[in-house]
Amino acid sequence: MVVDERRFSKTHEWIVIESDIAVVGITDFAQESLGDITYIELPEVGAEFEQGAEFGVIESVKAASDLYAPVGGRVCEVNSELAKTPEIINHDPFGEGWMIKIKNFNAAELGSLLDTDAYEAQINSEA
């Protein structure tokens, strides 16, 4: 399931803009590929990242994977529920499974991300 207003990175993170905040998570394809998620490490509020920089780590019963910032900016909120119950990401990757919120992001960087059709084509080529 891909949601239309989102943009996607080639590394399977999604981003949606809510007013002046960028909300970031991983895609349904990513969580399915990982399997049952057992642990997530997210940055502290106030951390700053460049586009494409590693912002965290996610682990599952199958693998561990780095998480990459789809846009640069400053983390203004972290989904603290994921530390206690990381499996939320498996159940609702596009909703309650969001990971971080970024302020002061560079809106021009959104243009380098994939739209829904381009992301669907990418995951179909990987499957």
Secondary structure as UniProt FT lines:
FT   TURN            4..5
FT   STRAND          7..8
FT   TURN            10..11
FT   STRAND          13..18
FT   TURN            19..20
FT   STRAND          21..26
FT   HELIX           28..34
FT   STRAND          37..41
FT   TURN            45..46
FT   STRAND          48..49
FT   TURN            51..52
FT   STRAND          54..60
FT   STRAND          64..68
FT   STRAND          73..78
FT   HELIX           81..84
FT   TURN            86..87
FT   HELIX           88..91
FT   TURN            93..97
FT   STRAND          100..103
FT   HELIX           107..112
FT   HELIX           116..126
//
